[in-house]
């Protein structure tokens, strides 16, 4: 079988791909060498801006198989029948590092899922932790700046991290998880995933329930110590990517058990804490896990850039039967994520194959950069129109959320317990786990000004005296 003929992007056959055109063997390059110009110009444009957050990631395709009936909570077609399968894409990532960062660094991991349902794309953009560092989206840019490079030194700044955390006690829950054993998983296959936010579900009768999504690894939890992680990084900066890719190529398909916690609207109204607070968990004893499916990753992408780097996940992608909640962080992300993709990938990012829904799409969005299809509709290019264009479906509307209160900036820390759930978590750890937590925190505090360390130790003491004492002893031990 003969090789295909190399062409330019315009389709013209290329006669010579080894030598540029010059005026004699020593002469300058000729501008008429359009093939050379095209190659150089294209290379200058082969990168797009990396994600501000979650820049370093891995991904794979798979399926969601429904194993449990939750139609009493949601009318979403994806849950319609036990045994139903839906194609999906998963992307895992670290939060703070750039695209060249090492996989085996202690960091929160992103756990993003895109389900190509027959009612549109449903994206769950979560982490490997059930909580987050902040509960108000106004603080998100500030928090992320502390995780990135200092503008003067261009180095990561432990001082900035601990200064922000010590001034933001709502971060304690996530900080404790981050510096626990689970803060450094051996690979993407060996960690849980969480929707983290509170979402809503609407059933066929119009009843709303609040839910949290959990994805429990069926590979078992495996974690590195700091020393083990550093040894891995010294030999392989792509350890998690290599592990995930190799497992799928070898037929060892990773799987997670998909579950929800459910809270009624009446339970939410009577809840002793804010169930829409991203720094809080719902106790499993009160709101037990209900299994609804299994996700399995079974196909690696054919081209990383096209299918993973350009993959765009946003919590604004929901389907009938799954909706939003008063979670303030979720509300902020509904805007910010889709807006980031429009900037980073382009206006028509959802028309790319990896992002394109598998069901018909009918919009009136017009023109813009890289509009590579011819919109169908003829004279129906606006709405309302008299030419048979797509129309709204009032039957798809959700019951309105019950809102009350004055428009104001409410102090999210006033009357909010930022210590109780952290204390419950700390007391679940055995002595060895606590000792590693103390050592990990102390290692991350090296070089941080004493006043900031003291302030943070005060928060640890409010969680449990042993927490502060253990970190203090680990700091003294050096």
C-alpha positions, -999 to 999 in steps of 0.1 A, spaced: 0 0 0 15 33 -11 18 63 13 -6 92 8 9 123 -8 18 151 16 -2 183 9 -5 218 22 -35 228 43 -50 240 10 -46 205 -5 -18 212 -29 8 183 -32 41 190 -16 71 183 -39 99 187 -13 95 186 25 133 183 32 147 215 17 135 251 17 136 271 -15 167 293 -17 186 315 -43 214 290 -49 229 266 -23 241 295 -1 215 320 -10 187 334 13 153 316 16 127 328 -8 94 342 4 76 323 -24 83 290 -5 47 290 7 51 255 22 79 267 45 59 298 55 28 277 63 48 252 84 65 280 105 33 301 108 13 271 119 39 261 145 37 295 160 0 289 166 0 253 178 -5 262 214 -36 276 231 -36 293 265 -33 266 292 -60 264 318 -55 289 346 -64 261 370 -61 223 364 -36 229 336 -19 194 339 -43 166 332 -50 132 318 -82 118 302 -100 89 287 -133 78 273 -157 53 288 -192 45 298 -217 51 326 -238 20 332 -269 24 354 -271 -2 381 -297 13 405 -331 29 400 -331 65 410 -360 76 388 -379 85 420 -354 114 423 -346 123 387 -364 122 354 -332 125 335 -330 101 306 -295 91 315 -310 73 346 -341 60 328 -334 22 331 -311 -2 349 -286 -14 324 -287 18 303 -252 29 291 -241 64 282 -208 73 266 -186 96 287 -152 114 289 -132 118 321 -103 143 328 -82 142 359 -58 169 368 -37 187 395 -49 221 405 -19 244 409 8 233 385 13 244 350 11 219 320 47 208 327 42 201 364 48 167 379 19 144 384 31 131 419 28 165 437 7 169 468 -23 188 455 -61 185 451 -70 166 420 -97 176 395 -122 149 386 -142 161 356 -168 140 338 -187 146 306 -217 124 298 -229 124 262 -266 118 270 -295 116 246 -307 149 260 -275 168 257 -241 169 275 -241 167 313 -209 178 329 -199 171 365 -168 192 373 -155 181 407 -125 171 426 -111 141 445 -123 158 477 -159 164 489 -152 200 500 -132 230 489 -110 257 504 -136 285 501 -174 289 500 -177 322 482 -167 326 445 -156 362 452 -125 347 469 -116 322 441 -92 345 421 -75 354 454 -71 318 464 -58 307 431 -32 334 431 -18 320 463 -13 286 445 5 301 415 39 318 413 49 349 432 49 379 408 84 390 420 103 357 425 83 336 400 84 308 426 56 291 444 51 308 478 43 288 509 39 321 527 11 332 504 -7 298 508 -6 298 546 -13 335 549 -45 330 529 -55 298 547 -48 312 581 -69 342 573 -97 320 559 -107 294 585 -133 279 562 -103 264 544 -95 241 573 -115 211 561 -98 210 527 -64 218 541 -67 188 565 -77 165 536 -49 178 514 -22 171 539 -36 138 549 -27 105 532 -53 111 505 -36 143 494 -11 125 473 -27 96 454 -5 72 434 -25 78 403 -58 89 389 -72 53 392 -66 52 430 -87 81 442 -124 89 447 -142 116 428 -169 140 440 -193 164 424 -185 184 456 -212 209 451 -248 204 460 -270 199 429 -307 194 425 -327 166 409 -362 169 396 -384 138 391 -413 133 367 -438 146 393 -420 179 396 -405 171 431 -371 185 438 -344 168 459 -309 181 467 -281 157 459 -243 152 462 -224 130 438 -198 104 449 -176 82 427 -159 55 447 -127 39 432 -129 2 427 -92 0 424 -86 7 461 -70 38 475 -32 40 471 -12 70 482 24 82 483 42 97 512 60 129 505 94 111 502 79 85 479 63 111 457 96 130 454 113 98 444 86 92 417 90 128 404 128 123 401 122 95 377 89 103 360 70 136 359 42 119 340 35 90 365 -3 94 366 -6 99 329 16 68 322 -4 47 347 -38 56 333 -28 53 297 -10 20 303 -38 4 323 -64 12 296 -41 1 267 -35 -32 286 -72 -38 291 -72 -31 329 -101 -7 327 -105 15 358 -140 17 374 -158 38 400 -190 31 418 -214 61 412 -236 72 441 -257 100 454 -266 114 487 -302 128 489 -317 155 510 -353 167 507 -362 203 506 -377 200 541 -345 184 554 -324 212 539 -346 238 555 -342 222 589 -305 213 585 -282 224 613 -256 236 588 -258 252 554 -262 222 530 -251 244 501 -218 253 517 -189 238 497 -167 235 528 -191 211 544 -199 174 539 -233 157 545 -229 130 572 -233 96 557 -252 84 588 -279 109 581 -277 109 543 -265 74 532 -250 67 498 -274 54 472 -256 36 443 -270 44 408 -242 32 384 -206 23 376 -183 43 354 -156 25 334 -128 41 314 -120 18 285 -106 39 256 -76 62 254 -79 93 232 -64 91 197 -49 126 200 -42 143 233 -45 179 222 -76 175 201 -95 154 227 -82 163 261 -65 197 259 -95 210 240 -120 192 262 -142 217 278 -162 209 310 -186 233 326 -213 229 353 -235 250 331 -240 218 310 -270 201 327 -298 180 314 -336 179 323 -338 162 357 -305 175 370 -301 212 380 -285 237 402 -287 248 438 -281 279 460 -245 268 464 -227 301 458 -195 285 445 -215 265 420 -233 296 409 -200 313 402 -186 284 383 -217 282 360 -204 315 345 -167 312 349 -160 278 334 -179 283 301 -164 318 299 -129 303 303 -135 279 274 -147 307 251 -115 325 258 -91 296 258 -105 274 230 -127 297 211 -163 309 205 -174 276 190 -156 253 215 -187 231 219 -188 223 182 -154 205 184 -159 167 182 -148 161 218 -173 186 231 -201 182 206 -233 167 220 -244 134 206 -280 146 202 -293 173 178 -284 208 186 -305 238 176 -294 273 185 -294 308 169 -257 315 178 -242 333 148 -208 337 132 -176 343 152 -141 330 148 -137 294 134 -174 290 125 -166 259 104 -202 248 95 -230 264 76 -259 270 100 -291 254 88 -323 273 89 -323 296 59 -345 326 68 -350 313 104 -318 330 117 -335 348 146 -362 341 171 -392 344 171 -397 338 134 -423 326 109 -400 302 91 -401 270 112 -370 277 133 -365 260 167 -387 272 196 -387 271 233 -404 243 252 -422 257 284 -428 221 296 -390 218 303 -391 246 329 -381 237 364 -402 248 394 -387 281 407 -363 281 436 -378 297 467 -357 328 474 -359 352 502 -338 380 518 -324 414 508 -297 418 482 -266 423 503 -231 410 509 -237 386 538 -208 376 559 -204 339 552 -183 334 583 -208 349 608 -223 321 629 -206 294 607 -188 265 624 -156 260 605 -141 236 630 -167 209 640 -166 188 608 -128 191 607 -126 178 642 -148 148 633 -125 140 604 -93 144 625 -107 120 651 -113 94 624 -76 92 617 -55 67 637 -23 77 654 -1 69 624 -24 89 600 -23 119 623 14 117 626 18 118 588 -7 147 586 13 167 612 46 160 593 31 169 559 17 202 573 50 211 589 70 203 558 47 227 538 52 254 564 90 256 560 101 292 555 67 307 564 68 337 588 63 328 624 33 351 628 14 332 600 24 298 615 12 309 649 -22 320 635 -26 287 616 -17 267 648 -45 286 665 -70 272 640 -56 237 644 -60 240 682 -97 249 678 -101 217 658 -83 195 684 -55 203 708 -35 173 694 -36 188 659 -18 219 669 5 201 693 14 176 666 22 202 640 42 222 665 63 192 674 69 183 638 80 219 631 104 218 660 118 185 648 126 202 615 
